[in-house]
């Protein structure tokens, strides 16, 4: 990824979640009901969004939210968060 010397690299992160079929897997119960929380420019903002979404669903043990490091998919050579 190229960026100017004074600019931080853009490290995109996706936060999404949904209800799982069981506690011991990562298969979603209904793919049409997945919630896309948002796409964030860095891990810190993505983590804050993940934490907020997870806290809202604390009463449902099957709800799980995930942070996906999109920048690693876009540029596999990227090794930072």
Secondary structure, DSSP 8 states (H G I E B T S, - for coil): ----TTS-----EEEEEEEBS-TT---BS-GGG-EEEEEESSHHHHHHHHHHHHHHTTT-TTEEEEEE-HHHHH-TT----
